[in-house]
Amino acid sequence: MSSEVLSTSKSSKSTAKSRRKASSQSQAETLDARRKLEERLEDMRLKKETIEFDFDFA
């Protein structure tokens, strides 16, 4: 009977650990997506600024 209790506590620990790992992976993916979006927005802003100026020096 004591072995049943031990196996249950081990499985709950591994489940909690896997949840943390999945959560941190999800956070990393969210940060990557946010970073990509911020870079894209910055590129669009810079493109707009360069279009506003006339760099035709000819």
C-alpha positions as CSV (number, residue, x, y, z in Angstrom):
1,M,0.0,0.0,0.0
2,S,2.8,2.4,0.7
3,S,4.2,1.8,-2.8
4,E,0.9,3.1,-4.3
5,V,1.3,6.3,-2.4
6,L,4.9,6.7,-3.5
7,S,4.0,6.1,-7.2
8,T,1.1,8.6,-7.0
9,S,3.4,11.4,-5.5
10,K,6.0,10.7,-8.2
11,S,3.6,11.0,-11.0
12,S,2.1,14.3,-9.7
13,K,5.6,15.7,-9.4
14,S,6.5,14.8,-13.0
15,T,3.1,16.2,-14.2
16,A,3.8,19.5,-12.4
17,K,7.2,19.6,-13.9
18,S,6.0,19.0,-17.4
19,R,3.4,21.7,-17.0
20,R,6.0,24.2,-16.0
21,K,8.1,23.1,-18.9
22,A,5.2,23.5,-21.3
23,S,4.3,26.9,-19.7
24,S,7.8,28.2,-20.1
25,Q,7.9,27.0,-23.7
26,S,4.6,28.7,-24.4
27,Q,6.0,31.9,-22.8
28,A,9.1,31.7,-25.0
29,E,6.9,31.2,-28.2
30,T,4.8,34.2,-27.1
31,L,7.9,36.3,-26.6
32,D,9.3,35.3,-30.0
33,A,6.0,36.2,-31.7
34,R,5.9,39.5,-29.9
35,R,9.5,40.2,-30.8
36,K,8.8,39.4,-34.5
37,L,5.8,41.7,-34.5
38,E,7.7,44.5,-32.9
39,E,10.5,44.2,-35.4
40,R,8.0,44.1,-38.3
41,L,6.2,47.3,-36.9
42,E,9.6,49.0,-36.5
43,D,10.5,48.1,-40.1
44,M,7.2,49.5,-41.3
45,R,7.7,52.7,-39.4
46,L,11.2,53.2,-40.8
47,K,9.9,52.5,-44.3
48,K,7.2,55.1,-43.9
49,E,9.8,57.6,-42.6
50,T,12.1,57.0,-45.5
51,I,9.2,57.4,-48.0
52,E,8.3,60.7,-46.4
53,F,11.8,62.1,-47.3
54,D,12.9,62.6,-50.8
55,F,16.4,61.2,-51.1
56,D,16.7,62.0,-54.8
57,F,19.9,64.0,-54.9
58,A,20.3,63.9,-58.7
